[in-house]
Amino acid sequence: MEINQPEAVVLTERQQAILKLIVQEYVATGRPVGSKTLTERYPVGVSSATIRNEMADLEQAGFLQQPHTSGGRIPTDRGYRYYVHRLMGAPELSSGDQIMIRHQFRQVEFQLDQWVEFAASVLAETAGNVSIVSVPRTLVARMRHFELISLQPRLALLILVTQETAVRQMMVHLPEDTDQAELSRLADALVTETRGLSADEIERQVDGSTDLARYVLEQITFGLRGLNSVERTQIRHSGIENILGQPEFAGEEAQSVLDLLRGGALLSAVLPQLSAGNDVQVFIGDENPADALRRFGVVMATYGINGEVTGILGVLGPTRMSYWRSISSVRYMARLMSDLMEDLYSS
């Protein structure tokens, strides 16, 4: 897991335990945490006065803040960072949750659009925040299947399907009169020869082909290159109701959440900071690259097949999110989506 590490600060075991309890309590309730709350709810083994002294030291060190003079304390961004990096451990979803989610995905095998929609829904529900999932983008489109449908003796419809199930339909004007039977025989032969190949690789097969086969191969390379040039990344999100119910985003603050999710603003802000890999990246409060994100915690990961196709997924929530739940959910979902993409490409 990648996160900006706090500068070296030595906390005693007691201070670490108190900070961990304050983070967990504040995440659960959304209310500032006082020493009395800790002594009443947890077996801390020390007096309320001792806890107040430790909390004061943690506040002076920048891990806690006191929003009201007479109230309790809440974690700062630095406190959350210390908790995630040093106190939380390595979060993993329970085996029961993993089995349930994987089983649900197996009901929509080889349907990439449904995977992305379903991933957004499951991630929002599991993490309890807003989810963001991008449709995976191939670096180089590769042919999975195509069909030729005769419309007129010299006019056909080419339906091209890539390995990540992107579909492109093209009207093609044939160099000679051709019926459906001949088009089907040609398509069957060429599919076998070109499955899994890129436009450049297919182009090398053009020489030596018949006029009709050469023309069809040229149209396939044209279609694949057109898919390579698509620049717009498609985003799915779910769970907006999860964040709008949080006290941090009541009233006018709700609009800022909606604005981030519209038009790719969130993706544009976070994407340059992400590095490809198998682990989760966490941005808390002022670590976020855009001003509009600095009231949020963002947990993101990439998924896909290295060098072939890549997407991103993650969750957006208040800095008071359950990082354990969000990180474990994002980590597992990224692994699952990568596994599904591997299955899709190897089939």
C-alpha positions in Angstrom: 0.0 0.0 0.0 1.4 3.4 -1.0 0.7 6.5 1.1 2.8 9.5 1.9 4.5 8.6 5.1 4.5 10.9 8.0 7.8 12.3 9.1 9.6 10.2 11.7 7.8 10.7 15.0 8.2 8.4 18.0 4.9 7.6 19.7 4.8 5.4 22.8 2.7 2.2 22.7 0.1 4.0 24.9 -0.1 6.9 22.5 -0.4 4.6 19.5 -3.2 2.7 21.3 -5.0 5.9 22.1 -4.7 7.3 18.6 -6.0 4.1 17.1 -9.0 4.1 19.4 -9.8 7.7 18.6 -9.6 7.1 14.9 -11.9 4.0 15.2 -14.4 5.8 17.4 -14.5 8.9 15.3 -15.0 6.9 12.1 -17.8 5.0 13.7 -19.7 8.0 15.3 -18.6 11.2 13.6 -18.4 12.9 17.0 -15.2 14.3 18.7 -13.8 11.7 21.2 -13.1 12.6 24.8 -11.1 10.8 27.4 -14.3 9.8 29.3 -15.6 8.0 26.2 -12.4 6.0 25.9 -12.3 4.9 29.6 -16.0 4.0 29.5 -15.9 2.0 26.3 -12.5 0.4 26.1 -10.2 -1.4 28.6 -7.5 1.3 28.4 -6.1 0.5 31.9 -5.3 4.1 32.8 -7.3 7.0 34.3 -9.2 9.6 32.3 -6.6 12.2 33.4 -3.8 10.2 32.0 -5.6 9.8 28.7 -6.3 13.6 28.6 -2.5 14.2 29.0 -1.7 11.8 26.2 -4.3 13.3 24.0 -2.8 16.8 24.6 0.6 15.5 23.6 -0.9 13.9 20.4 -2.5 17.2 19.6 0.7 19.1 20.1 2.4 16.6 17.7 -0.2 17.3 15.1 -2.1 13.9 15.2 -5.2 15.3 16.8 -7.2 18.5 16.8 -9.8 19.9 19.1 -12.7 21.5 17.1 -14.4 22.9 20.2 -12.9 24.3 23.3 -14.8 22.0 25.6 -15.3 19.0 23.3 -13.2 16.0 22.5 -10.6 15.6 19.8 -10.6 14.3 16.3 -7.8 13.0 14.0 -6.0 15.3 11.7 -4.9 14.2 8.2 -1.6 13.4 9.8 -3.3 11.3 12.4 -5.1 9.3 9.7 -1.9 8.9 7.8 -0.1 7.5 10.8 -3.1 5.2 11.5 -3.1 3.8 7.9 0.6 3.4 7.7 1.5 2.1 11.1 -1.5 1.0 13.1 -4.1 -0.5 10.8 -2.2 -3.6 9.7 -2.7 -5.3 6.3 -6.5 -5.2 5.7 -8.1 -8.0 3.7 -11.8 -8.8 3.2 -13.0 -11.8 5.0 -13.0 -15.1 3.1 -16.8 -15.1 3.2 -17.0 -11.7 1.5 -14.5 -12.7 -1.1 -16.3 -15.9 -2.0 -19.7 -14.1 -2.2 -18.4 -11.4 -4.5 -16.5 -13.8 -6.7 -19.5 -16.0 -7.1 -21.7 -13.0 -8.1 -19.2 -12.0 -10.8 -19.2 -15.5 -12.2 -22.9 -15.0 -13.0 -21.9 -12.4 -15.7 -18.9 -14.2 -17.3 -17.4 -12.5 -20.4 -19.7 -9.5 -20.2 -17.2 -6.7 -19.6 -19.8 -3.9 -19.4 -21.7 -5.8 -16.7 -18.4 -6.4 -14.8 -17.7 -2.7 -14.6 -21.2 -1.7 -13.6 -21.3 -4.6 -11.1 -17.9 -3.7 -9.7 -19.0 -0.1 -9.0 -22.1 -1.4 -7.2 -20.4 -4.0 -5.1 -17.4 -1.7 -4.3 -19.8 1.1 -3.1 -21.8 -1.3 -0.9 -18.7 -3.1 0.5 -16.7 0.0 1.3 -19.7 2.2 2.3 -18.5 5.1 0.1 -18.7 6.4 -3.4 -17.1 4.0 -5.9 -15.3 4.9 -9.1 -14.6 2.3 -11.8 -13.2 3.0 -15.2 -13.9 0.8 -18.2 -10.5 -0.8 -19.0 -8.6 0.7 -21.9 -6.4 -1.4 -24.1 -3.0 0.0 -25.0 -3.2 -2.0 -28.3 -6.5 -3.4 -29.5 -6.4 -7.0 -30.4 -8.8 -9.0 -32.5 -11.0 -11.5 -30.7 -13.7 -12.2 -33.3 -15.4 -10.7 -36.4 -18.4 -11.5 -38.6 -19.2 -10.5 -42.1 -22.9 -10.0 -42.9 -23.9 -9.7 -46.6 -26.2 -6.7 -47.3 -25.8 -6.5 -51.1 -23.6 -8.4 -53.6 -20.8 -5.9 -53.0 -21.8 -4.4 -49.6 -21.3 -6.1 -46.2 -21.4 -5.2 -42.5 -18.2 -6.0 -40.6 -18.7 -6.6 -36.9 -15.4 -6.5 -35.1 -15.0 -7.6 -31.5 -11.7 -7.0 -29.6 -10.4 -9.0 -26.7 -11.7 -6.6 -24.1 -15.1 -7.0 -25.9 -15.2 -3.5 -27.5 -17.4 -3.7 -30.6 -17.1 -1.8 -33.8 -19.4 -2.0 -36.8 -18.3 -0.9 -40.3 -20.0 -0.9 -43.7 -17.5 -2.3 -46.2 -17.7 -2.1 -50.0 -16.4 -5.4 -51.4 -14.1 -5.6 -54.4 -16.3 -8.3 -56.1 -19.8 -9.8 -55.9 -19.9 -12.1 -52.9 -22.7 -14.0 -51.2 -23.2 -14.8 -47.5 -21.9 -18.3 -47.8 -18.6 -17.1 -49.2 -18.3 -14.3 -46.6 -19.0 -16.8 -43.8 -16.3 -19.2 -45.0 -13.8 -16.4 -45.4 -14.6 -15.0 -41.9 -14.2 -18.5 -40.3 -10.8 -18.9 -41.9 -9.5 -15.4 -41.1 -10.7 -15.4 -37.5 -8.6 -18.5 -36.8 -5.6 -16.8 -38.4 -6.0 -13.4 -36.7 -7.4 -14.0 -33.2 -5.3 -12.2 -30.6 -3.4 -10.2 -33.2 -3.0 -6.4 -33.3 -3.5 -4.2 -36.3 0.2 -4.1 -37.1 0.4 -7.9 -36.8 -2.6 -8.5 -39.0 -1.2 -6.0 -41.6 1.8 -8.3 -42.1 -0.6 -11.1 -43.2 -2.0 -9.1 -46.1 0.6 -10.0 -48.6 -0.1 -13.2 -50.4 -3.9 -13.2 -49.6 -6.6 -13.2 -52.2 -8.1 -9.9 -53.3 -11.1 -10.4 -51.1 -9.2 -11.6 -48.1 -6.7 -8.8 -48.4 -9.5 -6.2 -48.5 -11.1 -7.7 -45.4 -7.8 -7.8 -43.5 -7.2 -4.1 -44.4 -10.6 -3.2 -43.1 -10.0 -5.1 -39.8 -6.6 -3.2 -39.3 -8.4 0.1 -40.0 -11.1 -0.8 -37.4 -8.6 -1.9 -34.7 -6.6 1.3 -35.2 -9.7 3.3 -34.8 -10.3 1.7 -31.4 -6.7 2.4 -30.4 -7.4 6.1 -31.0 -10.3 6.4 -28.6 -9.2 8.9 -25.9 -12.2 9.2 -23.7 -12.1 7.1 -20.6 -15.5 5.9 -19.5 -16.3 6.0 -15.8 -19.0 4.3 -13.7 -19.7 5.3 -10.2 -22.1 4.2 -7.5 -23.1 4.8 -3.9 -23.5 8.6 -4.0 -26.1 8.2 -1.2 -23.4 6.8 1.1 -21.5 10.0 1.1 -24.4 12.4 1.0 -25.6 10.9 4.3 -22.4 11.9 6.0 -22.5 15.0 8.2 -19.4 16.4 6.5 -21.3 16.7 3.3 -24.7 18.1 4.4 -26.2 21.0 2.5 -24.2 22.8 -0.1 -21.2 20.5 0.4 -23.2 17.8 -1.4 -22.8 19.7 -4.6 -19.0 19.5 -4.5 -19.3 15.7 -4.4 -21.6 15.7 -7.4 -19.3 18.1 -9.3 -16.3 15.9 -8.8 -18.1 12.9 -10.2 -19.4 14.7 -13.3 -17.3 15.1 -16.4 -14.3 13.2 -15.2 -13.0 15.8 -12.8 -12.1 13.2 -10.1 -10.3 11.0 -12.6 -8.4 14.0 -14.1 -7.2 15.0 -10.7 -6.1 11.6 -9.5 -5.0 9.7 -12.6 -1.6 11.5 -13.0 -0.7 10.5 -9.4 -1.4 6.8 -9.9 1.3 4.3 -10.7 0.5 0.9 -12.3 0.8 -2.0 -9.9 -1.0 -4.5 -7.8 -1.4 -2.5 -4.6 -3.6 0.3 -3.3 -2.7 4.0 -3.2 -4.2 6.2 -0.6 -4.6 10.0 -0.6 -5.8 11.7 2.6 -6.9 15.3 2.8 -4.1 17.7 1.8 -2.2 14.9 0.1 -4.8 15.0 -2.7 -3.5 16.8 -5.8 -6.6 19.0 -6.4 -8.0 21.6 -4.0 -11.5 20.2 -4.5 -10.4 16.8 -3.1 -8.8 18.0 0.1 -11.8 17.3 2.2 -11.8 13.7 1.1 -10.0 10.4 1.5 -9.3 8.7 -1.8 -8.4 5.0 -2.1 -7.4 3.8 -5.6 -5.9 0.9 -7.5 -5.2 -0.1 -11.1 -6.4 -3.4 -12.5 -6.0 -5.3 -15.7 -3.1 -7.0 -17.5 0.2 -5.3 -17.6 1.1 -4.1 -21.0 -2.3 -5.0 -22.4 -5.3 -3.4 -20.8 -5.7 -1.2 -17.7 -8.5 0.3 -15.7 -8.7 2.0 -12.3 -11.1 1.6 -9.5 -11.4 3.1 -6.0 -13.5 4.8 -3.5 -14.1 8.4 -2.5 -15.2 9.4 1.0 -14.7 11.8 3.9 -11.3 11.8 5.5 -13.3 10.1 8.3 -13.8 7.0 6.2 -13.1 3.5 7.4 -9.8 3.0 5.8 -9.6 -0.6 6.8 -12.8 -1.4 4.9 -12.1 0.9 1.9 -8.5 -0.4 1.4 -9.5 -4.1 1.8 -12.4 -3.7 -0.6 -10.4 -1.8 -3.3 -7.5 -4.3 -3.0 -9.7 -7.4 -3.4 -11.8 -5.9 -6.2 -8.7 -4.9 -8.2 -7.4 -8.5 -7.9 -10.7 -9.9 -8.9 -11.1 -7.6 -11.9 -7.5 -8.5 -13.0 -8.3 -12.2 -12.7 -11.4 -11.7 -14.8 -9.5 -9.9 -17.5 -6.9 -12.7 -17.6 -9.7 -15.2 -18.1 -11.2 -13.1 -20.8 -7.9 -12.7 -22.7 -7.0 -16.4 -22.4 -10.4 -17.7 -23.6 
